[in-house]
């Protein structure tokens, strides 16, 4: 299946481009031979742009398995040097 379109072809075959995109195939549109835009389905766009929350919130969840984590710190102060 063809997934790269010159802008002029994309404009004249927009319905075909949209149908292929709706089937889950991302379509690239080029201008002067350079990739300029990618058309993806609404479902894929929603997945890519959904708000995922903050890392700190995820780390503070009580259901994370923390029993196997080692939080102890080494008492090694490094090597001795002479100045």
Secondary structure, 3 states (H helix, E strand, C coil): CCCEEEHHHHHHCHHHHHHHHHCCCCEEEEECCEEEEEECCHHHHHHHHCCCCCHHHHHCCCCCCCCCCCCCCCCCCCCCCCC
